[in-house]
Amino acid sequence: MSAKTAKKMSYRWHLRVRMAERGMYATTELLPLLAERGVVLSREQVYRLVAKVPERISLTTLAALCDALEVSPAELVEPVRAEVKPGPAKAPPSRGAVHGIHPRRARVARGE
């Protein structure tokens, strides 16, 4: 790894593809399969699990999905490395500065 390049990890979620390979197209088809394996989720939770990339998933749920679909975790979760090149270093804002706006010194005018 170069000193100028950082690596950021991400992943691709292949649950919908693995379901389709088994002729499963409705998210509700997963409900009984997961329940048989002790994982009880609402319809909405299962929909989000299938339709979106989950940020967190319990290992129990992942194991139940793998067992129900007869796949390995690697077939559901594909790690992806993205190289991130850092930009030029920014100087910290000076005290009192907010997004480049600096306070002005107040002028006190004496009344006549």
Beta strands, then each sheet from edge to edge (+ up, - down):
strand 1: 6-13
strand 2: 77-84
sheet 1: 1+ 2-
end
